[in-house]
Amino acid sequence: MGESDTQNKKGQRENNRRSIKIKVPNISIGKSSTPPTHTEKPKKIIKKPEIKGLGIKKVPHIDLIKEQPQKEIEQPSGITRIKLPLLKREEEIVAVEKDLEGTFTTVKESPDKNFDRKLLKKLSLTHKKGFEEYDFDKHGSLLDIKLQYPYEARQEYWVEPGLAKVVIAHNVRSKLREYLLFEPELTPFEYELLERIHEDLRDVLILTDEELGIERKKLLISKVVDLIEYYGLKIEQNSLFKIEYYLLRNYLGWGRINALMIDPLIEDISCDGDNIPIFLFHRKEHNIKTNISFDTNSLISLAITLAQRSGKHISSANPIIDATMPDGSRLQLTFGTEVTSRGTSFTIRKFRETPFTPVDLMDLHTFNIDMLVYFWLSIENNMSLVFIGGTASGKTTSLNAVSLFIPPLAKVISIEDTREVTLFHDNWIASVTREIVAEGGGAHVDMFMLLKAAMRQRPEYILVGEVRGHEAQTLFQAMNTGHTTFSTMHAGSVDAAIHRLENEPLNVPRNMLQALNIMSIQKQIQIGPDRVRRCDEIVEIAGIDPATGNIMVNTVFEYDPVADDFTYTGRSQVLGDIAAFHGWGPDKLIEEMNRRKMVLQSVKDQNIRDYVSFTKVIQAYYIDKQNVIEHLDDLASLVA
């Protein structure tokens, strides 16, 4: 057979691969119901030591294969988009942007090396009495903040009241805003005393049996007081408060980046190398430069500390690590100039201790209430779903939020590289991968191994942090054997996601893709001055076209960027399958959807936002839905 014949047959096959249109009954959603800014030149500041340290018409079961196809748009990736009968949207949900508030310091420091350390010995011997912990309301601020040209204050807030403060300032020269962190200034004597205490603490931080149960903060302070009494020093109370702050910051916190770690408005912390300012992603200011930087030795010391406290080892032989910090934040670290020419670098994706709930996603307008009711019904009825999007598009956040709809007694297993999923669920196994730290340090445990182990634990719901390797085949095998799975994946569209799944290194056979029910595509977009996260599209995998072999997908919800709103297309095979499974008629389905809408709206109106309280309301609905409906005006009584 000649080359031209082969090409003709190939072209004929491509012409046959067309999109089809499938008729599915209408499914409609009913109605639901700054302090003043100083301009003086700041005082010279003394450097501190670095301590390492989200009327329905009839809905029968849909048999896609028996429907007569109609040609539509051809998709390059072998995907056929189908359209089901149209539904008009009857209601607009107005989302209110969530007001994130926080309270939130760095000082350029230059130690006085000529200060006579023997001064400590010359001071008179006195006994420090009446020591008390610092209280902002009682003792006032320990900061003296004065901005000078080219900075003009635009916003300021406390991170640690009285001790650490952030000033968002406009740089007149660069025309950009900067993140200025301020902490207490130390006098030469206070600096020397801090260094001396730091050195001597190494000798006295040996715990006795009586001290083992004492809170770390109180224990550290008591040791500091003991040392000062031992020195026989008489110092001002504010000086003691300053020293206490820096010791707690360095021993129990994260040193100079500690304020950044506790600032609730910061999502990412990025250090790009030696003597380069740290950059942040701020919830309100977005990308912003700080006044914090590290010299080579200080940065290496901090990198080693970050790695060690995250249970990892970093060195020239092992210059790259990915780790989970003790608070759950994600850490990516490179060491020295081995792989990054500008020196040691790190990126911290901060862990949100209190995860977002569907109410939060409604407020942020990532999803609307109709979409969340859709997810609720789908999750309860064991539909598998994948959240797709680029970096920082909110995939994991959405995954965690909708996972709160899981029934209360269902067995859940989560599998992650770094711990991010947080649930209020008793029957839950949280699995995390493990790398080999050193030779003889134990076996390497990856997501594939954890997923295989999970299959032997009889899970009902499997949550996989991110699909990116050969574990994808096992995940889809789990779907095909009746397990409900939720996961995330990096991709820009449905077409791109299908392409990634079918090719290296995932290699999921096309016939196995049918087990996946829902794909939610998320994007980070710019609306005016704000960068926001939106669900771009929710599609259903409707099967494989027997004529062409294409994957058939149906769009259920789509985003209108002009109106910044979502449109329900009225086409849902998932809702049709759920209605058919339960034997629900049209009235029953609309009743159930509207009932859940009322619950979510009441939760939102009553400002029940924390994930524990939200989960309790959902669990109460599963147990006794009538009781929840009767208490819609006072849901707080159900979660007390």
C-alpha positions in Angstrom: 0.0 0.0 0.0 1.4 3.3 -1.1 2.0 6.3 1.2 -0.8 8.3 -0.6 -3.4 5.5 0.1 -2.4 5.5 3.8 -2.8 9.2 4.0 -6.2 9.0 2.2 -7.5 6.4 4.7 -6.1 8.4 7.6 -7.9 11.5 6.4 -11.1 9.6 5.9 -10.9 8.4 9.5 -10.3 11.9 10.7 -13.4 13.2 8.8 -15.5 10.6 10.6 -14.4 11.9 14.0 -17.0 14.5 14.5 -18.7 16.0 17.4 -22.2 14.8 18.1 -25.3 16.3 19.8 -27.2 14.2 22.2 -30.7 14.9 23.4 -31.2 14.8 27.1 -34.3 16.0 29.0 -34.4 19.5 30.6 -33.3 19.9 34.2 -34.1 23.3 35.7 -33.1 24.8 38.9 -35.9 26.6 40.8 -35.7 29.8 42.6 -34.1 30.0 46.0 -35.4 32.0 47.7 -4.6 54.4 58.9 -3.0 56.1 61.5 -1.1 59.3 60.6 2.2 58.8 58.8 5.4 60.2 60.1 7.9 61.6 57.7 10.9 62.0 59.9 14.1 60.1 59.3 14.1 56.8 61.2 16.5 56.2 64.0 19.5 54.1 63.4 18.6 50.5 64.1 20.8 47.9 65.7 20.9 44.4 64.2 19.8 41.5 66.1 21.5 38.1 65.9 20.0 35.4 63.7 19.0 32.4 65.8 19.2 29.2 63.9 16.8 28.1 64.9 -17.3 26.7 47.3 -40.4 23.3 37.6 -37.7 20.4 36.9 -39.0 18.4 34.0 -38.8 14.7 33.8 -35.3 13.3 34.1 -35.1 9.7 33.0 -31.9 7.7 32.8 -29.9 8.6 29.8 -28.7 6.0 27.3 -26.1 7.9 25.2 -25.4 5.1 22.8 -28.9 4.7 21.6 -29.3 8.4 20.8 -29.0 9.6 17.2 -25.9 11.8 17.0 -25.9 15.2 15.3 -22.7 16.7 14.1 -21.2 19.5 16.0 -17.8 21.0 16.7 -14.8 18.7 16.2 -12.3 18.7 19.1 -8.6 18.3 18.3 -8.0 16.1 21.3 -10.5 13.4 20.5 -13.2 15.0 22.7 -16.7 15.4 21.5 -18.7 18.2 23.2 -22.4 17.4 23.5 -25.3 19.7 24.2 -28.3 18.8 26.2 -31.6 20.8 26.1 -31.3 24.3 27.3 -32.6 25.7 30.6 -33.1 29.4 31.3 -31.5 30.7 34.4 -34.2 32.0 36.8 -32.1 33.6 39.5 -28.9 35.5 39.9 -26.8 34.9 43.0 -25.0 38.0 44.1 -21.7 37.1 45.9 -20.1 39.4 48.3 -16.3 39.5 48.4 -15.1 38.1 51.7 -13.5 40.8 53.9 -10.2 39.4 55.0 -8.8 41.2 57.9 -5.6 40.7 59.7 -3.2 42.2 62.0 0.5 42.2 61.3 7.8 43.8 61.5 11.7 44.1 60.0 14.3 46.4 61.1 17.5 47.1 59.2 20.0 46.3 61.8 23.7 46.9 62.2 25.3 45.6 65.4 27.8 47.7 67.3 30.8 45.4 67.3 32.8 47.8 69.4 30.4 47.5 72.3 32.3 46.3 75.4 30.9 42.9 76.4 32.5 43.4 79.8 29.8 46.0 80.6 27.6 43.1 81.8 30.1 42.4 84.6 30.2 46.0 85.7 26.5 46.3 86.4 25.3 46.2 90.0 23.9 42.9 91.3 20.1 43.1 91.8 17.3 40.7 91.9 14.6 41.1 89.2 11.2 40.9 90.8 7.6 41.2 89.6 8.2 39.9 86.1 5.1 39.8 83.9 4.3 38.8 80.4 3.9 41.6 77.8 0.3 42.8 77.3 -0.4 45.3 74.5 -3.4 46.9 76.2 -1.5 47.4 79.4 2.1 48.1 78.3 1.5 49.8 74.9 3.5 49.5 71.7 7.2 48.8 71.8 7.6 50.2 68.3 8.6 53.7 67.2 7.8 53.7 63.5 8.9 56.7 61.4 8.8 56.6 57.6 10.9 59.0 55.5 11.1 59.7 51.8 10.5 58.0 49.4 7.9 56.0 51.4 4.3 57.1 52.0 2.1 54.9 54.2 -1.0 53.6 52.6 -2.1 50.9 55.1 -0.8 49.5 58.3 -1.8 46.6 60.6 -0.5 44.6 63.5 0.7 41.1 63.1 1.6 40.8 66.7 0.0 43.8 68.6 2.7 46.1 70.0 5.6 44.0 68.7 5.3 43.4 64.9 3.6 45.7 62.5 3.3 45.9 58.7 3.1 49.2 56.8 2.0 49.0 53.2 3.9 51.9 51.8 4.0 53.6 48.4 7.5 54.1 47.0 7.5 57.5 45.3 10.6 56.6 43.3 9.6 53.2 42.0 5.8 54.0 41.9 5.3 50.6 43.5 3.9 49.5 46.9 6.2 47.8 49.3 5.6 45.6 52.4 7.6 47.1 55.3 7.9 45.0 58.4 8.8 46.7 61.7 9.9 45.0 65.0 11.3 46.5 68.2 14.6 48.3 67.9 17.4 47.2 70.3 19.9 49.4 72.0 23.5 48.3 72.0 23.1 47.0 75.6 19.9 45.1 74.7 21.6 43.6 71.7 24.6 42.4 73.7 22.3 41.0 76.4 20.3 39.2 73.8 23.4 37.6 72.3 24.7 36.6 75.8 21.3 35.0 76.7 21.2 33.2 73.4 24.6 31.7 74.1 23.9 30.7 77.6 20.4 29.3 76.9 22.1 26.4 75.2 23.4 25.3 78.6 20.2 25.8 80.6 17.6 24.4 78.2 18.0 21.0 79.6 14.6 19.9 80.9 14.0 18.3 84.2 11.2 15.8 84.8 9.1 18.6 86.3 9.6 20.8 83.3 8.6 18.3 80.6 4.9 19.2 80.8 5.3 22.9 80.9 4.3 25.0 77.9 7.3 25.8 75.7 6.7 29.6 75.8 6.4 29.7 79.6 9.4 27.5 80.0 11.6 29.6 77.7 10.6 32.8 79.5 11.3 31.3 82.9 14.8 30.2 81.7 15.5 33.8 80.5 14.4 35.3 83.8 16.6 32.8 85.6 19.6 33.8 83.5 19.0 37.5 84.0 18.7 37.0 87.8 21.9 35.0 87.6 23.6 37.9 85.8 22.4 40.1 88.6 21.1 42.7 86.1 18.6 45.4 86.6 16.9 46.2 83.3 13.9 48.1 82.2 10.7 46.1 81.8 10.3 47.2 78.1 13.8 46.0 77.5 12.9 42.6 78.9 9.8 42.5 76.7 12.0 43.2 73.6 14.4 40.4 74.5 11.6 38.0 75.2 10.0 38.8 71.8 13.2 38.0 69.9 14.0 34.9 71.8 10.5 33.5 71.3 10.6 34.5 67.7 13.8 32.7 67.0 13.5 29.7 69.3 9.8 28.9 68.9 9.1 30.8 65.6 10.8 31.2 62.3 13.3 33.9 62.9 13.1 37.0 60.7 10.3 35.4 58.6 8.2 34.6 61.6 5.9 37.6 61.2 5.4 36.7 57.5 4.4 33.2 58.6 1.7 34.4 61.0 0.4 37.2 58.8 -3.0 35.9 57.7 -3.0 38.0 54.5 0.1 36.3 53.0 -0.3 33.3 50.8 3.3 32.8 49.5 6.7 33.8 50.7 9.5 33.7 48.1 13.2 34.2 48.7 15.2 34.3 45.4 18.8 34.4 46.7 21.4 36.2 48.7 20.8 39.9 49.5 17.6 39.9 47.4 14.5 41.3 49.0 11.8 38.7 49.9 8.7 38.8 47.7 5.2 38.0 48.9 1.8 37.2 47.4 -0.5 39.3 49.5 -4.3 38.7 49.5 -4.9 42.4 49.0 -1.7 43.7 47.5 -0.9 40.6 45.3 2.8 40.5 44.4 4.8 42.8 46.6 8.4 43.4 47.7 9.4 43.5 51.3 12.2 45.2 53.3 13.6 41.8 54.4 16.7 40.2 52.9 19.4 37.8 54.0 23.2 37.7 53.6 24.7 34.4 52.4 25.4 32.9 55.8 22.1 34.0 57.4 20.2 32.5 54.4 22.1 29.2 54.6 21.4 29.0 58.3 17.7 29.7 57.8 17.5 27.1 55.0 19.1 24.4 57.2 16.7 25.3 60.0 13.6 25.2 57.7 14.7 21.8 56.3 15.5 20.3 59.7 12.2 21.5 61.3 10.4 20.0 58.3 12.0 16.6 58.9 14.3 16.8 55.9 18.0 17.1 55.3 19.5 19.6 52.8 23.2 19.9 51.7 25.3 20.3 48.6 24.8 16.6 48.0 21.1 16.9 48.3 20.4 20.5 47.2 16.7 20.3 46.5 13.9 19.3 48.8 10.1 19.5 48.9 8.7 19.3 52.4 5.8 20.0 54.7 6.5 22.4 57.5 5.1 21.7 61.0 2.2 24.1 60.5 1.3 22.3 57.2 2.8 24.9 54.9 4.5 23.6 51.7 8.2 24.3 51.4 10.4 24.1 48.3 14.0 24.7 49.1 17.3 24.9 47.1 20.7 25.0 48.7 23.6 27.3 47.9 24.6 27.8 44.3 24.4 24.1 43.3 21.2 24.5 41.3 20.3 28.2 41.7 23.1 30.7 40.7 21.8 33.5 42.9 22.3 31.4 46.1 20.0 29.6 48.4 16.3 30.1 47.7 13.0 29.0 49.2 9.3 29.3 48.5 6.7 28.7 51.2 3.0 28.1 50.2 1.4 29.0 53.5 -1.0 26.5 55.1 -4.5 27.9 55.9 -5.1 26.4 59.4 -8.9 27.0 58.9 -9.8 25.6 55.4 -12.2 27.3 53.1 -15.8 26.1 53.2 -18.4 26.2 50.4 -19.8 29.3 52.1 -16.4 31.0 51.7 -16.3 29.9 48.0 -19.7 31.4 47.5 -18.6 34.7 49.1 -15.5 34.8 47.0 -17.7 34.0 43.9 -15.6 31.0 42.9 -18.8 29.1 42.7 -22.4 30.0 43.1 -25.1 28.3 45.2 -26.4 26.2 42.2 -23.0 24.8 41.6 -22.5 23.8 45.2 -25.9 22.1 45.3 -24.8 20.2 42.2 -21.6 19.1 44.0 -23.4 18.2 47.1 -25.8 15.8 45.3 -23.0 14.4 43.2 -20.7 13.7 46.1 -23.5 12.1 48.2 -24.3 9.8 45.2 -20.7 8.7 44.7 -19.7 10.7 41.6 -16.0 11.0 41.0 -14.6 14.4 40.2 -11.3 16.2 39.3 -10.4 19.8 39.8 -8.4 21.1 36.9 -6.4 24.4 36.7 -3.1 26.1 36.6 -0.8 27.0 39.6 -2.6 28.9 42.4 -6.0 28.5 40.7 -7.6 27.2 43.9 -7.8 23.5 43.0 -6.9 22.1 46.3 -9.0 24.7 48.1 -12.1 23.7 46.2 -11.3 20.0 46.6 -11.1 20.5 50.4 -14.3 22.6 50.5 -16.6 20.2 48.6 -15.1 17.3 50.5 -17.1 18.6 53.5 -20.2 17.2 51.8 -19.0 13.6 52.3 -21.5 11.6 54.4 -20.6 11.4 58.1 -19.9 7.7 58.4 -18.2 7.1 55.0 -14.6 5.9 55.2 -12.3 8.5 53.6 -8.6 8.1 52.7 -6.6 11.1 51.6 -3.2 10.7 49.8 -0.9 13.7 49.4 2.7 14.7 48.9 2.3 17.5 51.4 -0.5 17.6 53.9 -3.2 20.2 52.7 -6.6 18.5 53.1 -8.3 19.2 56.4 -11.6 17.5 57.2 -13.8 17.3 60.3 -14.5 13.6 59.8 -13.9 10.7 62.2 -13.6 7.9 59.7 -10.6 9.4 57.9 -7.1 8.2 57.2 -4.7 11.0 56.2 -1.7 9.5 54.2 1.4 11.4 53.3 4.3 10.3 51.1 7.8 9.8 52.5 11.2 10.3 51.0 14.4 8.7 52.0 16.3 11.3 54.1 19.6 9.4 54.2 21.1 6.0 53.6 19.5 3.5 55.8 16.7 5.9 56.7 13.9 3.7 55.6 11.9 2.9 52.5 10.7 5.4 50.0 6.8 5.7 50.1 5.3 7.4 47.1 1.7 8.1 46.1 1.5 4.9 44.0 2.3 2.8 47.0 -0.1 4.7 49.3 -2.9 4.3 46.7 -2.3 0.6 46.4 -2.4 0.3 50.2 -5.6 2.4 50.3 -7.3 -0.1 48.0 -6.9 -2.8 50.7 -8.5 -0.6 53.3 -12.0 -0.6 51.9 -12.4 3.1 51.3 -15.6 4.7 50.0 -13.9 8.0 49.1 -10.3 8.5 48.0 -8.8 12.0 47.9 -5.6 12.3 46.0 -3.8 15.6 46.3 -2.6 15.8 42.7 -2.4 13.3 39.9 0.9 13.5 38.0 2.4 10.1 37.6 1.8 6.4 37.2 -0.6 6.4 40.2 -3.2 7.8 37.8 -3.8 4.3 36.4 -4.4 2.9 39.8 -6.7 5.9 40.6 -8.9 5.2 37.5 -8.9 1.5 38.3 -10.3 2.5 41.7 -13.0 4.5 39.9 -13.8 1.6 37.6 -14.2 -0.7 40.7 -16.8 1.5 42.3 -14.6 3.8 44.5 -15.5 7.5 44.6 -12.4 9.6 44.0 -11.6 13.3 44.2 -8.3 14.7 42.8 -6.6 17.7 41.3 -4.5 18.0 38.1 -2.6 20.7 36.4 -4.2 21.5 33.0 -5.7 24.5 31.3 -8.8 23.0 29.8 -10.7 19.7 29.5 -8.9 19.0 26.2 -5.6 19.4 27.8 -6.6 17.3 30.8 -7.7 14.4 28.6 -4.5 14.7 26.6 -2.4 14.5 29.8 -4.3 11.5 31.1 -3.9 9.5 27.9 -0.2 10.2 27.4 3.0 9.8 29.3 3.5 9.6 32.2 -0.1 9.0 33.2 -1.1 6.5 30.4 -4.7 6.1 31.4 -6.6 4.0 28.7 -9.4 5.9 27.1 -12.1 3.3 28.0 -11.2 3.9 31.7 -11.8 7.6 31.5 -15.5 6.9 31.4 -15.5 6.2 35.1 -14.7 9.9 35.8 -18.0 11.8 36.1 -17.2 15.5 36.6 -14.4 17.9 35.7 -14.3 21.4 37.3 -11.9 23.8 35.5 -10.6 26.7 37.6 -8.7 29.8 36.6 -7.1 32.8 38.2 -8.3 35.9 36.4 -8.0 39.7 36.8 -11.1 41.7 37.5 -10.3 45.4 37.8 -7.5 45.7 40.3 -8.2 42.3 41.9 -6.9 38.9 41.0 -9.6 36.4 41.7 -10.3 32.7 41.3 -13.3 31.5 39.2 -14.7 28.2 38.1 -14.5 28.5 34.3 -16.5 25.4 33.5 -18.0 22.3 35.0 -18.3 19.4 32.5 -19.5 15.8 32.7 -17.8 12.8 31.0 -20.8 11.4 29.2 -19.1 8.3 27.7 -17.4 7.4 24.5 -19.0 7.9 21.1 -19.2 4.4 19.6 -19.0 5.7 16.1 -15.9 7.9 16.5 -14.3 6.8 19.7 -14.2 10.3 21.0 -14.8 11.2 24.7 -18.2 12.9 25.0 -18.3 15.8 27.4 -21.3 17.8 28.5 -21.0 21.4 29.8 -23.2 21.9 32.9 -22.1 25.3 34.2 -20.0 27.9 32.4 -18.5 31.2 33.4 -19.3 34.6 31.7 -16.3 36.8 32.2 -18.1 40.0 31.0 -20.9 39.7 33.6 -18.7 37.9 36.1 -21.5 35.3 36.6 -22.2 31.7 36.0 -24.7 30.1 33.6 -26.4 26.8 34.2 -26.9 25.3 30.8 -29.8 23.0 31.9 -27.9 20.0 30.6 -26.9 17.4 33.2 -26.5 13.7 32.8 -25.3 13.4 36.4 -28.5 14.8 37.8 -30.5 12.6 35.5 -28.6 9.5 36.7 -29.1 10.5 40.3 -32.9 10.9 39.8 -33.1 7.6 38.0 -31.1 5.8 40.7 -33.4 7.0 43.5 -36.6 6.6 41.5 -37.3 10.3 41.9 -39.9 12.0 39.8 -39.5 15.6 38.7 -41.2 17.0 41.8 -39.0 15.0 44.1 -35.8 16.1 42.4 -36.6 19.8 42.5 -37.8 19.5 46.1 -34.5 18.0 47.1 -32.4 20.5 45.2 -34.4 23.5 46.6 -34.2 22.1 50.2 -30.4 21.9 50.0 -30.3 25.4 48.5 -32.2 26.7 51.5 -29.7 25.0 53.9 -26.7 26.5 52.2 -28.3 29.9 52.0 -29.2 29.8 55.7 -25.7 28.8 56.6 -24.4 31.7 54.6 -26.9 34.2 56.0 -26.1 33.1 59.6 -22.3 33.4 58.9 -21.5 29.8 59.8 -18.1 29.7 58.2 -15.7 27.6 60.1 -15.3 24.1 58.6 -16.2 22.3 61.8 -19.6 24.1 62.2 -20.3 23.8 58.5 -19.6 20.1 58.5 -21.8 19.6 61.6 -24.7 21.2 59.7 -24.2 18.9 56.7 -23.9 15.9 58.9 -27.1 16.9 60.7 -28.8 17.1 57.4 -27.8 13.5 56.5 -29.0 12.2 59.8 -32.3 14.1 60.1 -33.0 16.5 57.2 -36.4 17.4 58.5 -35.0 18.6 61.8 -32.5 20.8 59.9 -35.2 22.3 57.8 -37.2 23.1 61.0 -34.2 24.9 62.4 -33.2 26.9 59.3 -33.6 30.1 61.3 -31.3 29.0 64.1 -28.7 26.5 62.7 -26.3 27.5 65.4 -28.3 25.5 67.8 -27.6 22.3 65.8 -23.8 22.8 66.0 -23.5 24.0 69.5 
